[in-house]
Amino acid sequence: MSLTISVRYEPAKDLEFMTKLFGVNKSKMLRELIDEGRKMKSIVLYKQGKVSLGLGAKIAKLSISEYIDLLKEYNIPINIDIDDAKKALQYARTVF
């Protein structure tokens, strides 16, 4: 399902700069920024202990293994014990 959202963004020159820099249209640029923002927000929340590994992965729209790779990429230690791992796996099975 596709949803159209109108966003007022000032200054618009920032968006124009980004679209020219990466050679994409405004819609694609905004989608990419939102996707990256989801990942970064999930990392911050995970690092602060506010979300679990499974929920962080869901926020980032990644599988748990992809999310673990993302955390490693940013040198974020994985805070998980065996019970958390079992819960994350069980949760992942219901979501994905």
Protein Blocks (a to p, Z undefined) as FASTA:
>chain_A
ZZddddddddfklmmmmmmmnopafklmmmmmmmmmmmmmmmmmmmnopacfklmmmmno
pafklmmmmmmmnopacdddfklmmmmmmmmmmmZZ
